[in-house]
Amino acid sequence: MEATSKNLTSYLKKYFGFDQFKGQQHEIITTLLNNEDVFVLMPTGGGKSLCYQLPALMSDGVAIIVSPLIALMKNQVDAIRGISENDGIAHVLNSSLNKSETKAVMTDIKDGVTKLLYVAPESLTKEEYIDFFKSVKISFFAIDEAHCISEWGHDFRPEYRNLKSILNKIGDAPIIALTATATPKVQEDIQKTLGMQSARVFKDSFNRTNLFYEIRPKVDQDKQIIKFIKQNDGKSGVIYCLSRKKVEEITQLLQVNGINAIPYHAGLDVKTRSKHQDLFLMEEASVVVATIAFGMGIDKPDVRFVMHYDIPKSLESYYQETGRAGRDGGEGICIAFYDYKDIEKLEKFLASKPVAEREVGMQLLSEVVAYAETSMSRRKFLLHYFGEEFDDKTGEGAMMDDNMRNPKKMVEAKDDAVTALEVVQKTNQKLKLNDIVNVIVGKETSITKSYNLSTEPFFGIGKSKEDYYWKSILRQLIVRNYLEKEIESYGVLKLTKDGKAYFANPTSFEIAEDIDFKKLLSDGAFDKEDTSSTPIAYDDVLLKQLKELRKKIAKKHQIPPFAIFQDTSLDDMTMQYPTTIKELTNVFGVGEGKAQKFGKDFVDFIAKYVTDNDIIRPEDMVIKQLADKSSHKVYIIQSTDRKLNLEDVASAKNLSMSDLLSEMESIVYQGTKLNIDYYIDDVLDEDQQEEISDFLMEAESDSMSTLLKEFSDDYDEEELRLMRIKFISDVAN
């Protein structure tokens, strides 16, 4: 290479306009220019790209930069072309080019015009490219996002695994591997796979001192997100979701609530993705809702918040994605929403994978759970994971996470930890976590019956505490490596060597008091029937009074109270304090028809209550709900008006009969009439219909469990659901 370290600064000024290097950039570049292999571990925003861009511009020949994403390549090529008069200085070579474009790229390389060539690993495997590269001078190889090489990396790509053999075919040139996230294990794997064990390793601190880390429970999640964005109006942010479908849903939810949001995922065509990326960079859109495909290499320094709608599959993913925030050193708020059920879904997904992949995935997930549920400094936890020590008392950024700002009260749970381990041992280590919990709280299930556990003295030993408490104890035992989930017999809990030692000689086992676990949502308290939008806290006094009012109105109309408004609607009224019919329609489960028919008494009562008690109504904005795309309200109403067979209606919309009934229940409970007499008359005779209606008229609840308890011997569930729909439609609407 033609340059030495002495004139590096002048080249830096010439090409990039900077007067000095950042961190270890100078030494990294000097090492590479001296034909040595280099391994760079540098957090997002640390200036990794310059470590290969500058030496490429200074050197004879072309540098081949292996990169995993077309969007990333485009972004970087545009940036390099921006500092040169000749667009040929940087090119991409990937599947997006046609034959004539590929030929033009090769001509620029042959003529010595191109200094940086960005390629996808798949492109390097093509024989014609390998032959071509053999014929030109290669200054060096740069492997960007090098964690993709490792099976233990958060974004493993099999095509990266063979890079070394392909590079050997092309010719001998130094290698620089770069990543923003690598645990010691991943680092070792990358170096070994690329045959660069003797490379000089440069590792910057992973401590992003300006980032604030927070884990929140998945309760009223959409409302939390919208409220946060409204409070941070005008600031740029990224919301990461695990699925394309969720990306689209959240984008639309934000849009209908007046937030300028755009989606970004691999399901969009290249042109749309590129357009959306540019809209975000140009600040014509303030929020990007994206899968992990977004953000790698995107050079927007002033992203002020990064949210994870779903908890990521690994801490590397989490660290890299949160690293998009505050790259300019300014504010960067990182909020992740956590519900252990999401972890269970990911575990089920892993169950179908080959054993080796499953083992890796499970281990990465266990670290995520440990991080989400820890009561220690999140920064200390993260840095330790990446092999870096941190003093959580005096270290820079020590108070920048929710646990350090608001320390959790710790309580001793040694006896309960021992109890849980004892039950695992006494059930011969053959049960899964939920089954162990059922045994501890004394809940009969098919599993407990099949193993005849209800007669054991330890059955129900912990029934004085809730099942979600025991789930948390068991998860903490897993996090602390006292228990492990066996891979082969997926999900079965086994005592580890450490667990057996602890069981024999138990010591303190403190847990955070508010792991209570309602906050971690493992108890399912918010996913019972019809409680998906139940508020966390409501006005008990008002709630009692509204129930009395409902009873009075029900008596006047001679219908059951639940036919007026369901409990979940009353709960929400005590949170929102609606004082107009329009505001009432924003309450959970209240449609316009229901609001018009029964609402006046309720809003008048609430208005007086608010005045009499000097209630300051919550400033929380009312979250407009997207019209549910799975709902086929208009079609169902029109079809029943035309007296179409319900099986045909379900079939036309590709619904099961059960799903169709759910749609119909939603329609009538919100106050719209559905006339299905024509269908029910063919299913049940007049006496049968009257019997069920009479029961509902006197019942305290219209839940299916109540109906089945009364009628399961005489009617099937579908018949009872149909009658419930008819009853609500006829009596309440």
N, C-alpha and C positions, 0 to 999 in steps of 0.2 A: 504494500500500500504506500501511496506516495507522500502522505502527510505524517508529521510527527506531533507529539503532544504540545510542542512549543507554539505552534500556530493554530491550535484548536480554538482558542478564544476568538481569534480574528475570523475564522470560518463560522463560528457560532453567530457572531455579529453580522457577518455578510449574509448568511442564509436565513437566520431566524430573528435577527434584530436584538438578541439578548447580550448583555454585557458580561454576565457571569453564569456559570453552571449551577445547577441545583443538586444538592446532596452529593451523591457519588458519581454523577454523570461523567465528569472529567476523567476519573480513573477507569470507569467502565469502557469508555470510548478509546482511551489510550491502550488499554489491554487488548481490545478487539483489533485495533490498528496494528498491533504487534503480532498479529496472527495467532493469538491464543483463544481457546474456547472460553466463553463467558456464560455464567448462569446468573440471571438478575431476578431477585425477588423484591418487588417494589409495589407498594399499595397504589390503588387507583388514584390518579392525580399527582403521582410522584415524578412523572416525566419519563416513562419507559420508552415511548416511541422515539424520542430524540436520540436515545442510546444507539439505535440502528440507523435512523434517518441521516444524522449528520455524517457518520463514517461512510455511509453509502455514497453521499454526495461528494465526499472528498476522495474517494477511491477509484482506481481503474476498474473497469468491468461493471457488471450488474450485480446487485445484491438481491437474492431471492428471499422474499418474506412470505413464510407460510402462515396463512391466517384462516380462521374457521368460518368467517361470515362475509358474504358479499357486501352487505351494508357497511361493515367495518372497513373493508378494502376501499370501497367508493369514497368513504369519508376521508380516509387518509390520503388517497391519491389526489383528491380535490385539494387537500391542505398543502401537499407538496407542490402541485402545479401552481398553487397560488404564490409560491416564492420563486418561480422560474418563468422566464419568457417563453420557454418551450414546453408545451403540454406533454411531449414525448419523454420528459424526464422521469415520469412515473406512469406505470401501466398496471392493469389487472389482466390476469390470464385465467379465465374460468369459463364455466358452461354458459355464461350470459353472452359471450361473444360469438358472432357468426364467422364464417371462413375468411372473408375479406378483412374483418377487424383483427382476427388472429394473425393474419399475414402482415398487416401493418405494424402490429406489436413486435413481431419477430424482426422486421426490417429495422425498426428503431433500435432494437437490442444489438443487432449486427453492426449497425453504424455507430455504436457507442453513445447514442443519444440517451438511452434509458439507464438510469442509475438504480432505480428501485422497481422491482417487479413483484407484485402481490399475487400469490397463487393459492388456490385451495389445495389441500393435500391430495384430493382425488385427481386433480389435474397432473400432479407430479407422477402419477402411476402410468400415464399414457406413454407408450414407447416412442412416439414421434416427438414428444416434448423432451424426453430424456436424451434422445439422439441430438436434438437441437441444442440443449444446454451443454452437452459435451463439446460442442463446437465453438462455444463462446467463453470469454473469461468471466468467472464467477468471483466476485470480491469476497463474499461470505454468505452464509445461510442464517436467516433469523427465524426462529420459531416463536411466533407470538401466541399468547394464550397457551403456554406450554403445559398447563395443567391438564389440557385435553388428552395428553399422552397417557396419563396415569389412570389405571382402573380405580384408583382411590381418589382421583380428582373429581370435582363436582360436576364436570361437564365432559366426561370421558367419551372420546370418539375413536372407534376401532381403527379408522383409516389413519390416525396419527401414529398408531403403534409401529407401523412399518417404515416410518420416515428415514431412519438411519440407513437401512439397506438401500433405499432409493437414492439418498444423498451420496452414498458410496459409489453408486453406479454413475452418477453425474460427474463426480470428481472431488478432489481434495481441497477443502476450503474451511476456514474456521467457522464455528457455530456459536451464535448467541441465542440462548433460550430465555424467554421472558414470561413472567406471570405475576399477577397481582395477588394470587392466593395459592399458597402451598404449605401444607403441614410438613414437618420433617419427613414423614413417610412418603408423601407425594414428591417432595424434592429429590429424595433418594431414587425413587422410581423413574423420574424424568431423566436424571443424569445417567442412570444405568441403561435405560432404553435407548438414549441417544449416544451412548458410548462416550460420555464426556465426564467421567468420574474425576478426571484431573483438572476439570475446568476451574477457573477462578470464580468463586461465589461472592456476589455482592448482595447484601441483604439490608434493606432499609427497615426502620422500625415500622411495624404494622399499626402503630398507635395513631389513629386519626383523631387528634385531640379536640377538634371542633364538632365532632359528631355526637349527638345525643341519642342513646339507645333506649328504646322502651318496648315492652311487651304488654299488649292489652288483651283482655278476654274478648272472644267473639260474641258480644252481646250488643244488640242494636248497632251492628257493625256499619251498615250503610249510613245510618244517621251520624255516627261518630266521624266517619270519613267526610261527609258533606259539611258537617259543622266545622271540622278542622280546616278544610279548604276555604270555606267562607271566612273564617277568622284570619286566614293567611292570604287574603285576596291579592291577586297580582303576582304571587310567588310561583315559581316553576316547581313542578313535582312529578314523580313517577310512581305509579301504583302497579306492583307486580302481582299477577295471578298465575296459577299453575295451568289453567286451561284456556284455549281460545274462546270457548263459549262464555266463560266468566268474564273475559276481557270485554267482549261485545256487550254483555249485560251491564257491567259496571259503567262502561263508557256512556251507554244510553241513559242510565240512571243519573249520571252526573250532568249530561246534556239537558235532560228535562228539568233539572234543578238549577239551570242557568250557569253551569260551569263549562268553560271552553275546553272540552276534553276530546282526545282522539285515540283510536285504538292502534295497536301495533303488535302483530303476530305473524307467524310463518304462513298462515292461511291466506293472508292478503298478497296480491301480486306484487312483484318487485317495484313497479311504478308507484303503486299506492303507498307501500312502505317507505319508499324514498321521499315521496311527497309529505307524508306525515312526519318523518324525521326532520325534514326541512322546516315544516310549520312550527315544530317545537323549537328548533334551533333559532328560528327567526322570531320567536315569541309571539307568533300568531295563534298559538295554542298554549295554554298554561299547564295542562296536565296530560301526560301520556299514560294510558292504561295498557299494560304490555305483559307478554310472556317474557321469559328470560332472553328471548331473541333480541330484545332491545337493550341498548345501552353499552354494549361491549365496544369500547373505543370511541363512543360519542363524546366529542369534546365540548360539552356545555358546562362551563365552570360554576354557574350560579343556580344549580338545582338545589332548592331549599329544603325539600323533604322527599323521602323515599318511604313508601308504605308497602308492606307485604300483606295483601288480602288473605293469602294462604301462607302458612309457614313453609319455608323452603325445605328441600330434601336434604340439604347439608349445610353445615356452617360455612363452608367455602362459598357456596352460592350466596348465602346471606351476607357474608362479608363483602363479596365482590359487588353485589347489587346495592347494598347500603353505601358502598364506596362511590356511587354516582353522585351522592349529595356533597355539597360544600367543597368542591374541588378547588375553589378559589380561596379556601381558608375561612370563608364566612360561615354563617349558620347552616347546619345540616341536621335535620330532625329525622330519625329513623324509627318508624313505628311498625311493629309486626303484630298481627292478630293471631291469637293462638287458641286452639281448641283441640284437646287430645284426640277427639274423634277424627280429625284430619290425619293425625299420625296413624291411627288404626286403618284408615282408608289406604294410605300409602303402603302400610304393611301388607294389606290384602293384595295390593297390586304387585308387590315384590314376591308374594307367595308363588306366582306363576313363573318366576324367573329361574334360570339355572342356579344351582346351589351356590356357586362361587359369586355370582352377581348378587344373589340374595343376601349372602353373608356381608358383602361390602355395603349394600344398601341399608341393611339393618343396623350395622355399626354406625354409619353416618347419621341415620335417623336418631339413634340413641343419644348421640351428641347434641342434636337439635333439641330433643326433649330436655336433656340436662340443662342446656342453656336457657330454654324458655321457663323452666321451673326453678332455676337457681335463685337463691336469695342473696348471693354474693355479688360483688361488683361485676357487671356484665363485661366491662372493658377488660378486667383482669382475666375473666373466663375466656374471652375471645383470644386475647394475646397469648395466654398459656396454650391454647389449642394450636396456635401457629409457632409454638416453641419459643415464646418471648415472655420474660418475667415482667411483672408490673407491680409497683407499690400503690395499692389502692388508698393509701392515706396521703402520700405526698406526690404521687406521679401526676404528670400533666394531663388534665382531663379527668381527674379522679372522681369528680362529682357529676360527670356527664352521663348518668343513666338513672333510670327510675328507681333501682334498688338502693343506690347511694343517696339519692335525693330524699327518698321516703323509705328508710330502712324498715323491713318487715319485722314484726315482733316474733321472736323465736319461742317455740314451746317444746318441751321434752316429750318425745314419743318412743322412748326406748322400749317400754313394755309392749306397746302395740307392734313395733318392728319385730320383736321377738315372737309375738303371737302369730304374726303373718308368716314368718319363717317356719315356725312350728307346724302350721297347717300345711304349708308346702311339703314339708318333710313327711308328715303323718299321712298325707294323701299320696305318698310314694312318688312325688315329683312327676305327676302325669296329667295335671290340670293346667288350663290356660288361666290368664289373669282374672277374667270375669267369673270363671268357675270357682276360683279360690275365694273371690269376694262373696259369691253366693253361699259358699260353705261357712265363711266367717259370720255372715249376718243371718244365717239360718234360712235361706230362701230355697224352697224346693224347685228343682228343675229336672229336665230329662237326664242331665249328666249326674246330678246328685243321686237320683233314683237308680240309674244304671250301676253306679258304684256302691249303692246302699249306704250312703254317707250320713243320712239323717239320723241314724241310730248311734253314730259316733259321739263320744263325749265332747269333742271340740266343735260339733255342728252348732252354729249360732253363738259361738263364744264371744263374738264382738257385736252382737245385735244391738247393743246400747248406742252404737255410733252408726252414722249413715254409710251407705255403700260407697259413695263418692270419696269419703274420707279414707276408706280402706284401699280404694284404687290408687289414691295418691301415695299412701304408705308403700304399696307394692311398687309403684313407679319409682319412688325414691330409692327403694332397695335395689332396683335395676340400675338406676343412675349411679349408685355408689358401688356397683359391681358386687353386691351380695347375692343378687339373683340374675339369671340370664334367660333370655328367650331362646329356646333351642331351635336351631335352624332346620334340622332334618324333620322333626315332628313339629311343624311350624306353630310357634306361639306357646308351647308348653314351657312352664317355668321350672328351672332347675337351680339348686343351690350351687354357688361357685365355691372355690376353695376359700376365698375371703368370707363368703357368707357362712360357711361351716365354722370358720374360726370365730366370727362375730357371735354366732348362735351359742357357741361353747363359752364365750367370755364377752357378754354384751357390754358395750360402753355407751356413752351419751349418743342419742340419735335425735338431734334437734331438727325441727321442720318449721317453716314459716307459718305463722298462725293463719294468715289469710290465703294460704294455699287452699283454703276452704272452698275453697275448693270449688265454690260456685264460680270463683274467678277463673279457674282453669277449665270449668265446664265439662268435667268428665262425668258428672252425675246425670247429665241429660235433663237437668231441671228446666231448661228452656226449650226442650223439643218434645214436650208432651202434646197430646192432641189439642189443636187449636190454640197453642200458646206461643207460636213462633214470634209474635211481636209483643208478648207480655212485658211490661216495663219492669225494670229491676226494683224500683221503689215507687210507691204511689201513696196518695193521700188517703190513709185508712179511714179517717173521719168522713170524708166526702164519699168514699166507696160505700160505707155502710148506709149513708143517706140515699145514695143513688139506687142501691139495692131495694131499699124501702119504697122509693118512688116507682121503681120498676114493678114491684109487687102490686102497688096501688093501681098503676095503669093497666097491668095485666088483669087485675080483678075487674076493672071497669070494662075492658074489652072481652072479658071472659076467655082469656087465653093464658097459657103458661108464661111465666116471666122470661124464660129463655127465648121465647118466640118474639119478644120485644127487642132486646139486645143481649148478646151473649156476654158471659163474664169478662172475656178478654177485651171486649169493647168498653165495658165499664172501667176496667183497669186503665185502659189508655185514656179515657176521659179524665181520670184523676191525675194524669200526667200533663195532658194538653190543655185542660180547662177550656173547652170550646164554648163560646158564648153566642155563636151564630150558627144557623143551619149550614152555611157554607163551610165553616170551620169543622162542624160535626162530620161532614163527609170525608174529612181527612183522618178521622179516627179509625183504628183498625177494625175491619169487618162491618163498616157502616157505609152502605151505598146511598145514592141519592133518594131512591124510593123509600128506604127505611128511615132516612133522616127526615124526609117530608112527612111521613105518616106518624112517626112517634117522637120526632126530635124536639119539637117546640117546648114541651114540658121540661125536658132535660136541659136544654141550653138556657132557658129562663132560670131554672133552679141553680145551675152552675154560676150564671152571671151574678145572682143575688149572693151566693156563697162567697164568690170572689170579692165582692164589695164588702160584705159583712165582716170578712176575716182579713181584709187588707192583703189579699193574696197578690203577690207579684207574679204574673203569669210567666212561665219559662220563656226565655228568649230563644230557646231552640227553635230553629225554623221548622216548619212542617215539611216533611220529606214527601215530595210528590212521588207516587209509585208509578213505575212503568206499567203500561197495560201488559199483563202477562201474555207472552206470545203463545203459551200453551193453552191459553183460554180461548174458547171458541164461542163466546157468549152469544153474539148476534146469530151465528149459524144455528146454535142450539135452540134459541128462542123461536127463530123462524121455522125450524124443523118441527118443533112441538106444536106450533100454531097450525102447521100443515098436516099434523097428526102422522108424522113419519115414524116407522118402526125404529125403536131406539137402537137395536142392533145395527141397523143400516146407518144410523147417524154416527155411531161409534166407528164403524168400518170406514165411512167416508172421510173421517178425520184421523184415521189410523190410531184410534184409541181402544184400550180394553174397555169392557163394560164398567169395570170398577173405576177407571179413570173418568169415564163419561159421567158416572154418578157423582164423582167428586166435583167435577165442573158444575153440574146441576145444583149440588148442595151449595157451592159458593154463590151461585146466581140467586137462589132463593133466600139465603141468609143475609144477603145484602139488600133485600127488599124488593126484588123483581119477581113477578108472578110467572109461574110455569104451569101450563095446563097439561098434565099427563094422565088425566082420567081415562082417556081412550086406551092407553097402554095398560094401566093398572087393571082396568075392567076385564082385560083378557087374562090377567095373571091371578087376581084375587076376586072372590065373589063379594057381594055387598056386606054380608055378615062379618067376613074376615076383615074387610076394610074398617068396618065400624068398631070391631074389637080393638084393633091397633090404635085407631084415632081416639077412642075413649080412654085408653091407657095413657096416651101422650097428653091428653087434656088434663089429666090428674097428676102426671109425673112431675117430679122436681127437676129432672134432667132429661135431655133428649139424647144422651150419649149412647153409642151403639152397645156399650157394655151393659147399660141398663135394659135396653130393648132385648138383647140376646139372653140376658139372665131370665127375662120374663117369657120370651117366646121361642127360644132356640129349638125346642122340641117340635114346634108347629110350623115355623117359617124359616126360610134360609135368610142369610144376611142381605142378599140383594133385594128380596121382597120387603124387608124391613126398611132398608135405605130408601127404596122407592116410596113407601108410605110416609116416611119422615119428610121427604121432599114435598109430597102432596100436602101433608099436614101444615108445614110451615107456609107453603104457598097459599093455601086456602085460608088459614086462620090468621096468620101474621101479616100477610102482604095485601 
